[in-house]
Amino acid sequence: MKKRKLGKSGLEVSAIGFGCMGLNFSYKHTLDKKDSISLLKAAYDDGVTFFDTAEMYGPYTNEELVGEAFSSIRDKVVIATKFGIKLEDGKQVQDSNPARIRQSVEGSLKRLKTDYIDLYYQHRVDTNTPIEEVAETMKDLIKEGKIKHWGLSEAGVNTIKRAHAVLPVTAVESEYSMWWRRPEEELIPTLEELGIGLVPFSPLGKGFLTGKIKKDATFEKGDFRNIVPRFNPENLKANYELVDLLEKIANDLNVTPAQIALAWLLAQKPWIVPIPGTTKESRLKENDHAAEVELSGDNLKKIEAALAKVKIAGDRYPEDLEKRTGL
């Protein structure tokens, strides 16, 4: 697979990474340990070198899957994980106190079966801990060799600028796709200015942009999409205009809707690296081969003109979760 560098950091990764969360967290259909590890290894065999996990996925057990899958080839993969969210009375709470960060990094290192983390993200901004204090802690962890790079997840541009002034940020992870384009307003111009890479999660709209979720789809109990406004029955039907568009473009180019959605992201900037997730090897290969899909300038203009006519219905998060982003 082609490689990309995340901004000016020099951190080189596969053009398409792998989002590990859905292996055993947040969706109803998950994999057991053996099948999860098998899929992670299949991703590596397919050319993926960039794997994204987090302390809170599972919680805790997702990192263990990644650690077990790659312990024998640790130097061949780039592992990203996250700190800054803890469980209190069964609820997720932001906490990036330096003492808590140190506790988190030691736990992650142990679960990942490694002595260093390639890319360590603050999972969500903690309004009780100044970002400068977080950056200073990252600086210490880099000096100690426990992490190599650091990043922010779903942070606002002011926080990113303040953090970057203390210690250069390698990457920002944020939702970005054909049906969530707000990062184009402020985030992407800021990252370009500062030389920071962008790692889009949910690049396939939590499965919607694959065309496999139908207009009348329902989701099993425990599936995160049940609380996402864009997936309620009324909005799902309204948003299907985007799927129809993708299917038409994909048919014209003899590829799949998912590959168009990923190739479109790759075409936006050379320092964008999407991290689709899946539990199926066939989908894994489909996603990875999107790196080979070249969209011409003409293709991109046609796609842009078509997207401009599509109005997306519903918010991407329920209100309480959206409040935790863009700080």
Backbone hydrogen bonds, N-H to C=O, Kabsch-Sander energy under -0.5 kcal/mol:
donor,donor_aa,acceptor,acceptor_aa,energy
4,R,13,V,-3.0
6,L,11,L,-2.3
7,G,5,K,-1.2
8,K,195,G,-2.7
9,S,6,L,-1.4
12,E,10,G,-0.7
13,V,4,R,-2.9
15,A,2,K,-2.7
17,G,274,P,-2.8
18,F,50,F,-2.3
19,G,276,P,-2.0
20,C,18,F,-0.7
20,C,52,D,-2.6
23,L,20,C,-2.0
24,N,21,M,-1.2
25,F,21,M,-0.9
30,T,28,K,-1.0
31,L,23,L,-3.3
36,S,32,D,-2.4
37,I,33,K,-2.4
38,S,34,K,-2.0
39,L,35,D,-2.2
40,L,36,S,-2.3
41,K,37,I,-2.2
42,A,38,S,-1.9
43,A,39,L,-2.2
44,Y,40,L,-1.9
45,D,41,K,-2.4
46,D,42,A,-1.3
47,G,44,Y,-1.8
48,V,43,A,-2.5
51,F,49,T,-0.5
51,F,78,V,-2.6
52,D,18,F,-2.5
53,T,51,F,-0.5
53,T,80,A,-2.9
55,E,82,K,-1.5
57,Y,54,A,-1.0
58,G,56,M,-0.6
60,Y,55,E,-2.3
61,T,59,P,-1.1
62,N,57,Y,-1.9
64,E,60,Y,-0.9
65,L,61,T,-1.4
66,V,62,N,-1.7
67,G,63,E,-2.7
68,E,64,E,-2.4
69,A,65,L,-2.2
70,F,66,V,-1.8
71,S,67,G,-0.9
73,I,70,F,-1.0
74,R,71,S,-0.6
76,K,73,I,-2.3
77,V,74,R,-1.1
78,V,49,T,-3.9
79,I,77,V,-0.6
80,A,51,F,-3.0
80,A,78,V,-0.5
81,T,119,L,-2.0
83,F,121,Y,-2.5
86,K,93,V,-2.8
88,E,86,K,-0.5
88,E,91,K,-3.1
91,K,88,E,-2.0
93,V,86,K,-2.9
95,D,84,G,-2.4
100,R,97,N,-0.6
101,I,97,N,-2.5
102,R,98,P,-2.2
103,Q,99,A,-1.7
104,S,100,R,-2.5
105,V,101,I,-2.9
106,E,102,R,-1.7
107,G,103,Q,-1.8
108,S,104,S,-2.7
109,L,105,V,-2.5
110,K,106,E,-1.8
111,R,107,G,-2.4
112,L,108,S,-2.7
113,K,110,K,-1.0
114,T,109,L,-2.1
117,I,146,K,-2.0
118,D,79,I,-0.7
119,L,79,I,-1.8
120,Y,149,H,-2.1
121,Y,81,T,-2.7
121,Y,119,L,-0.6
122,Q,151,G,-2.0
123,H,83,F,-3.8
123,H,121,Y,-0.7
127,T,125,V,-0.7
129,T,126,D,-1.5
133,E,130,P,-0.9
134,V,130,P,-1.5
135,A,131,I,-2.6
136,E,132,E,-2.1
137,T,133,E,-1.8
138,M,134,V,-2.2
139,K,135,A,-2.2
140,D,136,E,-1.9
141,L,137,T,-2.2
142,I,138,M,-2.3
143,K,139,K,-2.1
144,E,140,D,-2.0
145,G,142,I,-1.2
146,K,141,L,-2.1
147,I,141,L,-1.1
148,K,117,I,-2.2
149,H,118,D,-0.9
151,G,120,Y,-2.1
152,L,171,A,-1.5
153,S,122,Q,-2.0
154,E,173,E,-3.2
160,I,156,G,-2.2
161,K,157,V,-2.5
162,R,158,N,-2.2
163,A,159,T,-2.6
164,H,160,I,-2.7
165,A,161,K,-1.6
166,V,162,R,-0.7
166,V,163,A,-1.0
167,L,163,A,-2.3
170,T,150,W,-2.5
171,A,150,W,-0.8
172,V,197,G,-2.4
173,E,152,L,-2.6
174,S,172,V,-0.5
174,S,199,V,-1.4
176,Y,201,F,-1.2
177,S,180,W,-1.8
180,W,177,S,-1.4
184,E,181,R,-2.0
185,E,182,R,-2.3
186,E,182,R,-0.7
188,I,183,P,-3.1
190,T,186,E,-1.8
191,L,187,L,-2.6
192,E,188,I,-2.4
193,E,189,P,-2.1
194,L,190,T,-2.1
195,G,191,L,-1.5
196,I,191,L,-2.4
197,G,170,T,-2.6
198,L,271,W,-1.9
199,V,172,V,-2.6
201,F,174,S,-1.3
205,G,202,S,-1.9
208,F,205,G,-1.9
209,L,204,L,-2.3
210,T,207,G,-1.2
211,G,208,F,-1.4
212,K,207,G,-0.6
214,K,212,K,-0.7
217,A,214,K,-1.9
223,D,220,E,-2.0
224,F,26,S,-2.6
226,N,223,D,-2.1
227,I,224,F,-1.9
228,V,225,R,-0.9
230,R,315,D,-1.3
231,F,228,V,-2.2
232,N,229,P,-1.7
236,L,232,N,-3.0
237,K,233,P,-1.7
238,A,234,E,-1.8
239,N,235,N,-2.8
240,Y,236,L,-0.6
240,Y,237,K,-0.9
241,E,238,A,-1.0
242,L,239,N,-1.6
243,V,239,N,-0.7
244,D,240,Y,-2.5
245,L,241,E,-1.9
246,L,242,L,-2.4
247,E,243,V,-2.8
248,K,244,D,-1.8
249,I,245,L,-2.3
250,A,246,L,-2.9
251,N,247,E,-2.3
252,D,248,K,-1.9
253,L,249,I,-1.5
254,N,250,A,-0.8
254,N,251,N,-0.6
255,V,250,A,-2.3
260,I,256,T,-2.0
261,A,257,P,-2.5
262,L,258,A,-2.2
263,A,259,Q,-2.7
264,W,260,I,-2.6
265,L,261,A,-1.3
266,L,262,L,-2.4
267,A,263,A,-1.8
268,Q,264,W,-0.6
268,Q,265,L,-1.3
269,K,265,L,-0.8
272,I,269,K,-1.3
273,V,198,L,-2.5
275,I,200,P,-2.2
284,L,280,K,-2.1
285,K,281,E,-2.3
286,E,282,S,-1.9
287,N,283,R,-2.9
288,D,284,L,-2.6
289,H,285,K,-2.2
290,A,287,N,-1.5
291,A,288,D,-1.6
292,E,289,H,-1.5
293,V,290,A,-1.4
294,E,292,E,-0.7
295,L,293,V,-0.7
296,S,294,E,-0.6
300,L,296,S,-2.6
301,K,297,G,-2.1
302,K,298,D,-2.2
303,I,299,N,-2.6
304,E,300,L,-2.6
305,A,301,K,-2.4
306,A,302,K,-2.1
307,L,303,I,-3.0
308,A,304,E,-2.0
309,K,305,A,-0.5
309,K,306,A,-1.1
310,V,307,L,-1.6
311,K,309,K,-0.5
312,I,310,V,-0.6
321,L,318,P,-0.9
322,E,318,P,-2.1
323,K,319,E,-1.7
324,R,321,L,-1.3
325,T,322,E,-1.8
326,G,154,E,-2.6
327,L,154,E,-0.6
